[in-house]
Amino acid sequence: MNIGAIYNLTGDQKNLDIPSSQGALLAVEELNSNGGVLGRKVNLILEDGETNPAAITRKTEAMIDANSDMPVLIGMSDTDVVLAAAHVAAKHKRLFITSGATSPLLPEHVPDYLFLACYGDNVQAAAAAEWAVHNLKISKVAVLYKQGMSYTELLRKYFVSRYTELGGTITFDKAYTADSFAELFGELGDAELIFLSASPDEVISEVSQLRNAGIAVPILSGDGFDIGEGWQQLPDEDNSYFTTHADVGADNTSPAVVAFRAAFMEKYPGHEPDAFTALGYDTVKLVAAAIEKAGSTDVEAVRKALSTLQDFPGITGNISFSAGNPIPVKSVALVKADKGSEKLVEEILPTNIPAP
């Protein structure tokens, strides 16, 4: 039984997609050690998308052409690159499940055939805004967001919407490029917090630039900040916070997380899993559960089974879909960078979520 997978193992998205691909491969290994799916061995056909939409489109076409029995493809953690694969999958009437791309607008672009295994950006942005107001008591926020990237622009939009709805004041709100980022520091004013909507490959550089410029206020962001071992490059940073998909740290005593961590570190010695590892893992297991429920690899049967799947016990939380909504409702983990590692602060289910 073939499952397709496109992950960006090179390029700007590799910090998110390499861990996700590792989680997916671990899940396949576990499925096969327990008899496979419908009694058949699972084969994950993994391709490197290169963080290049043209390469992703080409490789998705080739993968589908070579595997007529492949009902589902999974992968990737960014809206712009997911669309390159999902449009091809839909054209060939194959399902695509993104493990980590969080735009709630994705299903509108690829109706019927695209599902998310993660929450939407409007959910995580609302959680961040509510936490800033209720927990940090922040009343003034400066917003910086990377120009020309769907993820960063949507995350900024939803954060501003929910934060101002709660009565907070946005003192500064501007897009930046790599060249203009540091030029904006003098305009941040008396903000008590910076909401930095950044690309994952630029997190270390941009946090470093802010701190080196003497800007010490808390930094808050979304799951693009979940760079796992990347935080080891900033061993003194302990005032950056971000929303992400799960706490899979060593201090989590959940039996499922403990078992997941042990299995991952046995397969990948010297490395720790992060939330994107868990998303890749959950996505493969979600596909297996839908196929088992359908009792078939027929695409329509699998789609129907997936669209009504309830209370799937994922590492990233219970996953349920309702008919007509391919985005699951899940809680959000609020995490801080803690001197080279990541530490859970709390789990949040936002009370009011901006419309997509």
C-alpha positions in Angstrom: 0.0 0.0 0.0 1.5 3.3 -1.1 1.2 6.6 0.6 2.8 9.6 -1.1 4.8 12.2 0.9 6.3 15.5 -0.2 8.5 17.2 2.3 11.0 20.0 1.8 14.2 18.3 2.9 16.2 21.2 1.5 15.6 24.9 1.2 13.9 27.4 3.5 11.3 25.0 4.9 13.7 22.2 5.9 13.7 23.1 9.6 10.0 22.2 9.8 9.8 19.5 7.1 12.8 17.3 8.0 11.3 16.6 11.5 7.9 16.0 10.0 9.3 13.5 7.5 11.1 11.7 10.3 7.8 11.5 12.2 6.1 10.1 9.2 8.7 7.5 8.6 8.5 6.4 12.2 4.8 6.0 12.0 5.1 3.8 8.9 7.7 1.7 10.7 5.3 1.2 13.6 2.3 0.4 11.4 4.3 -2.2 9.5 5.6 -3.8 12.8 1.9 -4.2 13.8 0.7 -5.8 10.5 0.4 -2.8 8.3 -3.0 -1.4 7.1 -5.8 -3.7 6.0 -3.2 -6.5 6.4 -0.9 -4.8 3.8 2.6 -3.3 4.3 2.7 0.4 4.0 5.3 2.1 1.8 5.9 5.8 2.2 7.1 7.2 -1.1 9.0 10.3 0.1 10.2 13.1 -2.3 12.1 16.3 -1.5 10.1 19.3 -2.6 13.2 21.5 -2.3 11.0 24.4 -1.1 10.4 25.0 -4.8 6.8 25.1 -6.1 7.9 24.1 -9.6 9.8 21.1 -8.3 6.9 20.1 -6.0 4.4 20.2 -8.9 6.7 18.1 -11.1 7.5 15.5 -8.5 3.8 15.2 -7.4 2.8 14.5 -11.0 5.5 11.9 -11.4 4.7 10.2 -8.1 1.0 9.9 -9.0 1.8 8.7 -12.6 4.0 6.0 -11.2 1.6 4.8 -8.5 -1.9 4.3 -9.6 -2.8 2.6 -6.3 -1.8 5.6 -4.1 -5.0 7.3 -2.8 -3.4 9.8 -0.4 -0.5 12.1 -0.3 0.7 14.0 2.8 3.2 16.6 3.6 4.7 20.1 4.1 4.3 22.9 6.5 3.7 26.1 4.5 0.7 27.3 2.5 2.4 28.4 -0.7 4.2 25.1 -1.2 1.3 22.9 -0.2 -0.9 24.4 -2.9 1.7 23.3 -5.5 1.2 19.7 -4.6 -2.5 19.7 -3.5 -3.7 21.2 -6.9 -2.0 18.3 -8.7 -3.4 15.7 -6.3 -6.9 17.1 -6.7 -6.6 17.1 -10.5 -5.9 13.4 -10.3 -8.6 12.9 -7.7 -6.2 12.0 -4.9 -6.5 13.3 -1.3 -3.8 15.6 0.1 -3.4 16.0 3.9 -1.0 18.7 5.0 0.6 17.9 8.2 1.7 21.4 9.1 0.4 24.1 6.7 -2.0 26.2 8.9 -3.8 28.5 6.5 -7.6 28.1 7.1 -8.1 29.3 3.5 -6.4 26.2 2.0 -9.6 24.2 1.6 -11.2 27.0 -0.4 -8.3 26.8 -2.9 -8.5 23.0 -3.2 -12.1 21.9 -2.3 -13.0 18.3 -1.4 -9.5 16.8 -1.7 -7.4 18.8 0.8 -7.5 18.2 4.6 -5.4 19.6 7.4 -4.0 17.5 10.3 -3.3 20.8 12.1 -5.3 23.7 13.4 -5.6 26.9 11.3 -3.6 30.1 11.7 -6.7 31.9 13.0 -6.8 29.5 15.9 -3.2 29.8 16.9 -3.2 33.6 16.4 -6.3 33.9 18.6 -4.6 31.8 21.3 -1.5 34.0 21.2 -3.5 37.2 21.4 -5.6 36.0 24.3 -2.5 34.8 26.2 -0.8 38.2 25.7 -3.8 40.0 27.1 -4.9 37.7 29.9 -1.6 36.3 31.1 1.1 38.9 30.2 -1.3 41.8 30.7 0.1 43.4 27.5 -1.7 46.5 26.3 0.7 47.7 23.5 2.1 45.5 20.8 4.3 46.2 17.8 3.8 43.9 14.9 6.5 42.9 12.4 5.7 40.4 9.6 7.6 39.0 6.7 6.5 40.5 3.4 5.2 38.2 0.6 4.6 35.0 2.5 1.1 33.7 3.0 1.8 32.2 6.4 3.3 35.3 7.9 0.7 37.7 6.5 -2.3 35.6 7.6 -0.8 35.0 11.1 -0.4 38.7 11.5 -3.9 39.5 10.2 -5.6 37.1 12.6 -3.4 38.2 15.6 -4.2 41.9 15.0 -7.9 41.1 14.7 -8.2 39.2 17.9 -5.8 41.4 19.9 -7.6 44.6 19.1 -10.9 42.9 19.7 -9.7 42.3 23.2 -8.9 46.0 23.6 -5.2 46.0 22.9 -3.4 48.7 21.0 -1.2 48.0 18.0 1.5 50.7 18.2 3.3 49.7 15.0 2.4 47.2 12.2 4.6 46.8 9.2 5.9 44.2 6.7 9.6 43.8 6.3 12.1 42.2 4.0 15.5 40.8 5.0 17.1 44.1 4.0 14.6 46.4 5.8 14.1 44.4 9.1 16.7 46.1 11.2 15.7 49.5 9.8 12.4 49.3 11.5 13.7 48.9 15.0 13.7 52.7 15.7 10.0 52.8 15.0 8.9 50.2 17.6 8.2 52.9 20.2 7.0 52.0 23.6 5.5 48.6 22.7 5.5 46.1 25.6 5.7 43.1 23.2 6.7 42.4 19.7 4.6 40.0 17.6 7.1 38.7 15.0 5.5 36.8 12.2 8.6 35.2 10.7 9.7 32.5 8.3 11.2 29.6 10.3 14.6 29.8 8.5 15.0 33.4 9.7 14.0 33.1 13.4 17.5 32.9 14.8 18.8 35.8 12.8 15.9 38.0 13.5 15.6 37.3 17.2 19.4 37.9 17.4 19.2 41.2 15.7 16.4 42.4 18.0 18.4 41.4 21.1 21.7 42.8 19.8 19.9 46.1 19.3 19.0 46.2 23.0 15.3 45.4 22.5 14.5 43.2 25.5 10.7 43.1 25.5 9.0 39.7 25.0 8.7 38.3 21.5 5.6 36.4 20.6 5.0 34.4 17.4 3.3 31.3 15.8 4.5 27.8 15.0 7.1 29.1 12.6 9.2 29.7 15.8 9.0 26.0 16.6 12.5 25.3 15.3 13.4 22.6 17.9 17.1 22.2 18.3 17.6 25.4 16.4 17.2 27.3 19.6 20.5 25.9 20.8 22.0 28.7 18.7 20.5 31.2 21.1 21.5 29.7 24.5 20.7 32.9 26.4 17.2 33.6 25.0 14.4 33.1 27.5 11.9 35.8 26.6 10.5 34.5 23.3 7.2 32.7 23.2 5.2 31.0 20.4 2.2 28.9 19.7 2.6 25.4 18.4 1.0 22.1 18.0 2.1 19.9 20.9 4.4 19.6 23.9 6.6 16.6 23.2 9.3 17.7 25.6 11.1 15.4 28.1 9.0 16.8 31.0 5.7 15.6 29.4 4.6 12.5 31.4 1.8 11.5 29.0 2.3 7.8 28.3 1.7 8.4 24.6 4.3 11.2 24.4 6.8 9.2 26.5 6.4 6.2 24.1 6.6 8.5 21.1 9.8 10.2 22.3 11.4 6.8 23.1 10.6 5.4 19.7 11.8 8.5 17.9 15.1 8.7 19.8 15.8 5.1 19.2 15.3 5.6 15.4 17.1 8.9 15.3 19.8 8.8 18.0 21.1 12.2 19.2 18.0 14.0 18.2 14.8 15.1 20.0 11.3 15.2 18.4 9.4 18.5 18.1 5.8 19.4 17.4 6.4 19.0 13.6 7.8 15.6 14.1 4.6 14.7 15.9 2.5 16.2 13.1 4.2 14.1 10.5 3.7 11.0 12.7 0.0 11.8 13.4 -0.7 12.4 9.7 0.4 9.0 8.7 -1.5 7.4 11.5 -4.6 9.5 10.5 -4.4 8.2 7.0 -4.1 4.6 8.3 -7.2 5.1 10.5 -9.2 6.5 7.6 -8.3 3.6 5.3 -9.1 1.1 8.1 -12.4 2.8 8.7 -13.2 2.8 4.9 -12.1 -0.8 4.6 -10.6 0.1 1.3 -8.1 2.3 -0.5 -10.7 3.7 -2.8 -10.3 7.5 -2.8 -13.9 8.3 -2.3 -14.3 5.8 0.5 -11.2 7.1 2.2 -12.4 10.7 1.8 -15.8 9.9 3.3 -14.2 8.0 6.2 -11.7 10.8 6.9 -14.3 13.6 6.8 -16.3 12.0 9.6 -13.4 10.6 11.7 -13.9 11.4 15.4 -11.6 11.5 18.4 -8.5 10.2 16.7 -5.9 10.0 19.5 -2.9 11.9 18.1 0.2 13.0 19.8 -0.8 16.5 18.8 -4.2 16.0 20.5 -7.5 14.4 19.6 -8.5 15.0 16.0 -12.0 15.2 14.8 -13.5 16.2 11.5 -17.1 17.3 10.8 -18.7 16.9 7.4 -17.9 19.9 5.3 -15.0 21.1 7.5 -11.6 19.6 6.6 -9.8 21.5 9.4 -9.9 19.9 12.9 -10.5 21.7 16.1 -7.5 21.3 18.4 -6.0 23.0 21.4 -2.9 25.2 21.0 0.4 24.7 23.0 2.0 28.0 24.2 5.7 27.4 24.5 8.8 29.5 25.4 12.3 29.4 24.2 14.2 28.5 27.4 18.0 28.9 27.0 18.5 26.7 24.1 15.4 24.4 24.5 11.7 24.7 24.4 9.4 24.6 27.5 5.6 24.3 27.6 3.9 27.3 29.3 0.3 26.1 28.9 -2.4 24.6 26.6 -5.0 27.1 25.2 -8.3 26.6 23.5 -9.1 30.2 22.4 -12.6 31.5 23.3 -13.1 33.5 20.1 -11.5 32.7 16.7 -11.4 35.2 13.8 -13.3 34.0 10.7 -11.0 32.8 7.9 
